[in-house]
Every structure is written in C-alpha cells, then in structure tokens.
Amino acid sequence: MTEPIHIIGGGMAGSEAAWQIAQAGLPVIIHEMRGKVGTFAHQTDDLAELVCSNSFRSDDDEANAVGLLHWEMRQAGGLIMEIADIHSLPAGSALAVDRNAFSAAVTARLMTHPLVTVERGEITTLPDWPQTIIATGPLTSGALAESIRAASGETSLAFFDAIAPIVFAESVDMDKAWFQSRYDKGETEADRNAYLNCPMDKECYEAFIDALLAAEKTEFKDWEKDTPYFDGCLPIEVMAERGRETLRWGPMKPVGLTNQHDPQIKAHAVVQLRRDNALGTLYNIVGFQTKMKYGAQKDVLRMIPGLENAEFARLGGIHRNTFINAPILLDRQMRLKSNPNIRMAGQITGVEGYVESTAMGLLAGRMAIADAAGETLAPPPNTTAMGALITHITGDADAKHFQPMNVNFGLFPPIDAKQGRRNRKVRYKAYTDRAKADFLIWLGAN
C-alpha cells in the first residue's frame, strides 16, 4: 500500500498541494484544525477559505507578475485557479471571486476525490511521517509554531510583521542618490557601496516629518493588538511621534556619508536603501517599516529626494504573521534542512498573498510527488513567476532581513538592455513572453 502524503493546513496552499498529489494518483491526508479548533479570522470550516475580501488581484498575464502566476497555475492544472474561474465576479482586469461559493466548491472537489482524506483536528508537534507538507499559513497554531521554532532554532515565529517598503532600483533617480556604505565600511568595493543614499536638507526633512505625522494610518485588528513588535521594529511614524529629531538619530542619521553629487554640502538627514535581492533589482528602504495606508505611503515616500518617481515592488505594513526564515531553513526543494521529511508551503515560507501561497502549494505538491517516486523535481527557472518566487525564498533573498514578498518583476532576472529601454508596457510584455516560453518547457519536461 502506498504511504499517504500528509498535509497540515487546508488553506489555499494545502488545498492546491493536495489536489496535485491526488491527481498524480497518490493518497493524501489533509489535517485541518478548523471544525475542531477555530481561529480569530475564519468564519467557516471550509477548505481554502478566503478570510478577507481581496481578489486574486490582476489577471493580466501580459503586464502583471501576479497575472502571469495565474497563467502558470492554469497551465499546471491548478485546482484553485479552475475554481476561481468558475466562481469569478466582474472586476475589470482583476480576478475576484464569490468567496463562499469558491471555498465551498474547493472543499467539495477535494472531499469527493477518492484519494483525498480530510481529518479534522489540531496537529501540535512536528510529525515523523515519511512525507509531510506544512501549509498552516499566517495563523499557525501556537503549539505547532512552538514545535517548528524548537526544531528550526529560530527565536520567533509569531509577531507583528514589520515590513519596510521596497522600490524597483530602476526607478531611483541616480542624479540625486548615490552608492556608499556608512564610513565606507567593508573589505570589498561592493561592501563599501552596499547602500543607496537619498539626502535631505533641513527644510525637506521638516516637511517630511509633518507629512509622516499627518498621514492616514491603519489600525490593528482586535486579534492582533496583543502581539508584540518583532525585534523592536517600531514604525517610522511611532519614532517620529517620540520627537522630531528621533529619525535623524535613527534610520535617517546622516553621519559617515558624503554626497557624491555635492561633496561640500552636509545632508541634514539621509534615507538609505539596502539591496534586497541578489539580482540588485530591488532595494529596501532601511528602517522604514510603517502602518501608513498604502496611498499615504506613496505620497510621503515620494517626498524623499531621489524617490520622486519611485515604483514600489512592495509597500510597508505591520500585521500578525507567522513565517520562517526560509533562505536559512529551507533547501531548494522547500524542505526543512533539519528534517527533510518536512516540506513547507504557502505563506509560512515567506511569500505574501493568496496567489503566491497557492503557487508554493502547487510546487510543494509536485515536489512531494517526485519524492514519492524516488526522484527530484527541479524548480521552474527563475525567469518564470513560480521560479522567481521559490528562488527568492530559498536563497536569493537577504536572509538577515528576510520579509514576506509578493510576486513582482523585480524578482526576475533583468531582460536585455534593448528591451529595458522601452516603455514599461513593452518591458513587462517581454518578461511575460520569456516566462511563458520557459514555463512550458519546464512543464513539458515534468
């Protein structure tokens, strides 16, 4: 008898992984605690329940990275995309679904599959089954989170996830910004030029503080209020509330930096951006975790000299989350290095969003299928949406500052210079054309 593959968590990632495994002819058991143990956010016991009104976001597979991810999952026979298409609602170029009908349909499809078993109950410790996929998402139960923490050696898993905004490097005005590490520290030239610096004079700084304090902020949900900040990562607006000079003595301190465009003028404050991926296409605004609403963030951050035309791969935010430091803890097969029988999938791996979580579930399921046959499934190439995501979380991201990430073209290897000089629509089409061709080759080989 074939040993079943166990999946802990029946959300988007777990449901997709289960479908991939069952469709390959292997038995799978989904362990879902809802029905026995509830959460603060879920309203039903259905699998793949969407706990907020967010759509699947853009469905444009020629101009948007998440739309491309939709396309790839459809090509791979994804259950989540099939059911989303059936229960879609009018939403322009976005994909929105009837949430209740969607989750009910996913539940029905899985529970009627002859190779799928759903067992209700909480798993509190890491199991020793031959193959397990943990796909418990941001609301991982405390007991299981503690077991993961003990096994991985991580100091914390559940906290307010303090996220700083990330900008596309190509959108930074290099006539105002410059590369330099504070005090030129570092043994190599790359180390000495590890940061992008954006200078402010006193008038600009004061206007920035005024806008920051006045900006509209998000409020924590009731079930988030008692979760502490992680590592003392205070929002920039909280620091500013403690005194107008606080940021100048914190993440915006100007010491040890010389403006290469105007060396004689000492900046009043400096905003630093740190390279966020190995490709050098994304830069994180250092120390700028924030709970400003998205529209306000764009307005305030574009007051920073050099970022007037900044395009954001991710905006900042603070919310309750549970995820692992995937670049350190996972191998390229999404398995725990400390326990290769356990594979992680979904938001717990450090991807952000329903679609990204589902994609990681799809890949985890397919990798588990290969494992069961004594084989190894190579991830899709990093020129594809799925490949870019898994490459990011399993090694390309900066492990020291790892934070959850949505799919975006900044994770992809740059296209050639000729295409890069064209307008954004043409450039994004070049990304998606390359991705589709490469994904179909990968899919055909597997």
Secondary structure as UniProt FT lines:
FT   STRAND          5..8
FT   HELIX           12..23
FT   TURN            24..25
FT   STRAND          28..32
FT   TURN            34..36
FT   TURN            47..48
FT   TURN            61..63
FT   HELIX           65..75
FT   TURN            76..77
FT   HELIX           79..86
FT   STRAND          88..89
FT   TURN            92..93
FT   STRAND          96..97
FT   HELIX           99..111
FT   TURN            114..115
FT   STRAND          116..120
FT   STRAND          132..134
FT   HELIX           137..139
FT   HELIX           142..152
FT   STRAND          158..163
FT   STRAND          166..168
FT   HELIX           169..171
FT   TURN            174..176
FT   STRAND          178..179
FT   HELIX           182..184
FT   HELIX           189..192
FT   STRAND          195..200
FT   HELIX           202..214
FT   HELIX           222..224
FT   TURN            225..226
FT   TURN            231..232
FT   HELIX           236..241
FT   TURN            244..246
FT   HELIX           247..249
FT   TURN            250..252
FT   TURN            255..256
FT   TURN            260..261
FT   TURN            263..264
FT   STRAND          269..275
FT   TURN            278..279
FT   STRAND          282..285
FT   TURN            286..287
FT   HELIX           294..301
FT   TURN            302..303
FT   TURN            305..306
FT   TURN            308..309
FT   STRAND          312..314
FT   STRAND          317..322
FT   HELIX           326..329
FT   TURN            332..333
FT   STRAND          335..336
FT   TURN            337..338
FT   STRAND          339..344
FT   HELIX           346..349
FT   HELIX           354..372
FT   TURN            373..374
FT   TURN            382..383
FT   HELIX           385..391
FT   HELIX           392..396
FT   HELIX           399..401
FT   HELIX           409..411
FT   HELIX           417..420
FT   HELIX           424..445
//
